[in-house]
Amino acid sequence: MSRVPADGLRNLQGEHEYDIVWPWTKPGGLRTGSTAVLRVKNEARSLPFVLPGLLRVCDKVLVVDNQSDDQTPEVAKQAAVDMGRGDQLEVLEYPFRVARAGAEHLAEPELSVHSLSYFYNWSFAQCDTTFSWKWDGDMVLTAEGELAMAEFGWRSFRKDVILKFPRHGLYVESESRAYLDLSLHNAEGWGFPIGPEWTYTKSFEWEVRRRPEDTVDAILPRGLCVELKWLDGDEFGHWTDPESFATSARNARKRYEWSVFNALSAGEVPPELIQIDSPEGTHVIDYVTKTWLPTAPRPLRPPNREPQPTD
Amino acid sequence: MSDSQDRPQQPAADPAAAPPAAGVAADTVGEVAGDAEATASLGRRLRYPRRVVLVAGAGRSGTSTLAGVLQRLHLYVPQPEVDADTTNPRGFGESAWVVRHHDRMLRRANVNMADARPDAWLDAARIAAMPNCRVPTSKFLEEQFGFGSEVVIKDPRLSWFLGLWQAAAVRTESTAVVVTMLRPPAEVIGSKQDHYANRLGAPHLAASWLNMMLHTERAGRDLQEGAGRSFVRYTDLLGDWTSTIMRLGEELQLQNVLHAGTTAVTDVDTFIDPALRRTERTLADMPISSRMRELVEETDAALNSMADPGGDTAEVRATLDQLRTAYVDLYADAEAVTRSTALAAVERGRREGREAARAESAPDGSGDEAGGAADAATGLARRAARRLPEPVKGRLRDLRGRG
């Protein structure tokens, strides 16, 4: 769609309960603040690590569950209650099968309830704050990341700005051992205003967020966030198949992650990864995000590599 | 973010009562300003938990006095300090390195120390997020912990960079706490008018105060787990410094305050001078609009209530959120109304720049052709520069600044 209908979107299947009403057109409009919006499927194992940091720094966390069968919604609620922040969490259900990234997504019309872009638009239409974080159910903030997210959230008030920062792959082998990948430098956009110029549209393999012409990119430093990859899990199940990320330059990161994941699964540690063992009694994810990464010498870089300007 | 009102109050046990840590020797560290107790207790003080005390607030609101008090109680102000002058004869309590560092970042961000633009908060943070700003900050802080475990960072520019110092605290395994000094805005504005020979004008200074205080309060909510913040009225500090500072020490768990010796106390007693509050004015004396005065008065009242015990509440924060939004709206309206003035100023600046370039390239007065060529070359260079990645631009700006 080149133009976004001001009165919202109606899906092709006639599921009117899931038609999209833009939040800025709802009574009361948007309130000042930030919401982390997580679209999740079977993230019960990751959410207890993901949610505490988000709940500490965002006004609200919205978890949109899509057909999980591992009690993801219950785990999310429990994590918030355990922190005494149950009132900041909202859990919603999106009950339709969503196309996987790649060929399946490409074949799906944009206004289908099965389309990734429709799913994203519906999810973000449930957000009633002026700023949003597009967050994944396996991304864990570090201690420094929490501060940065809180700070840039309010400093971006009424600005056309995209907040970008790199995420570092953390391949989790066990409760006490993981492999950290500091070799990738690309900073993706995670923080966006909510408004008519910031909706989603369909791209080739996945959805993309629109942006106004004069948008500013704010690039935050490395070391703010890790992306969990459970070595005994299905980390590529949201893709149609490996062929879907086999060729395009857009998917270079995914191809690289696929190669690293398979190497580790086969018992081989790629030289650019850092093996981290946590002290007894501390989960390795907590150790990496609360201690190891925040206090690691800067510039952050993989072993045996010269520092880069963006380190 | 932790919430200071929820923070459990710890008993004032001395965490440095344990034997000295291996490798910590009192005679290997720098001189600590203060009293005869200093040398004997230095080893003890180095074993206190690491704390960074960020003294924020509008300039001329008593931040120097507070930093001076903390320094005399043996918290560490990084050396060398900015020299005292006639505007602050008892010293600023400011590290010269910190001032230079902040100043350089503000220049790169094109932000003025007393900038009244709400947009300036994002501009400053974008620069401070760059690795070549973050890394030196944490490196500097780590070095200071060799001289004292409770370090005071104070500079009128600090509010722009609270996030930067919070990040440095995380990287150095320390805890950053925030103290915001409060002084009646009319006195701050009056003091600045005196200080700057009335060049800036009361309306601008009032806007600057609002922008600084509303956003400093917001920035101070973002704390590490286990950290806290406090608000201190300048009048309280001058009126009864002992109760004010002890409360601060308890709220922020500052061990040097909780365990201060008698000599340090008498040093502070000598240092504090109620006559420091030289400016007593009211907003009614100043030519500012009724809307601006209303915002200033409401902000002042809300901030003042935060300085009461248990006053940092969700309700007051919500009030300040509304006031901040109102100020952003007011500023946007003012910008829209005065757009012609801004455009004219930009054009005037361009002309002056062109004239300066002509004068430089053709000192013999050989004419407009040289000026035109200089314009074209400058335009080309600017277009090329816009295509450079941000880190490269930053480095070029640095080099230019050094040149």
Chai-1 contact restraints between the chains, C-beta under 6 A:
chainA,res_idxA,chainB,res_idxB,connection_type,confidence,min_distance_angstrom,max_distance_angstrom,comment,restraint_id
A,R56,B,M1,contact,1.0,0.0,6.0,A-B,restraint_1
A,A143,B,V170,contact,1.0,0.0,6.0,A-B,restraint_2
A,E144,B,A167,contact,1.0,0.0,6.0,A-B,restraint_3
A,E144,B,V170,contact,1.0,0.0,6.0,A-B,restraint_4
A,L147,B,Q166,contact,1.0,0.0,6.0,A-B,restraint_5
A,L147,B,A167,contact,1.0,0.0,6.0,A-B,restraint_6
A,L147,B,D222,contact,1.0,0.0,6.0,A-B,restraint_7
A,A150,B,M1,contact,1.0,0.0,6.0,A-B,restraint_8
A,A150,B,D222,contact,1.0,0.0,6.0,A-B,restraint_9
A,E151,B,G163,contact,1.0,0.0,6.0,A-B,restraint_10
A,E151,B,D222,contact,1.0,0.0,6.0,A-B,restraint_11
A,W154,B,R218,contact,1.0,0.0,6.0,A-B,restraint_12
A,R155,B,W121,contact,1.0,0.0,6.0,A-B,restraint_13
A,R155,B,L122,contact,1.0,0.0,6.0,A-B,restraint_14
A,R155,B,A125,contact,1.0,0.0,6.0,A-B,restraint_15
A,K159,B,L122,contact,1.0,0.0,6.0,A-B,restraint_16
A,A218,B,R126,contact,1.0,0.0,6.0,A-B,restraint_17
A,L220,B,A129,contact,1.0,0.0,6.0,A-B,restraint_18
A,P221,B,A129,contact,1.0,0.0,6.0,A-B,restraint_19
A,P221,B,P131,contact,1.0,0.0,6.0,A-B,restraint_20
A,P221,B,R134,contact,1.0,0.0,6.0,A-B,restraint_21
A,P294,B,V170,contact,1.0,0.0,6.0,A-B,restraint_22
A,T295,B,E173,contact,1.0,0.0,6.0,A-B,restraint_23
A,R298,B,V135,contact,1.0,0.0,6.0,A-B,restraint_24
A,P309,B,P391,contact,1.0,0.0,6.0,A-B,restraint_25
A,T310,B,P391,contact,1.0,0.0,6.0,A-B,restraint_26
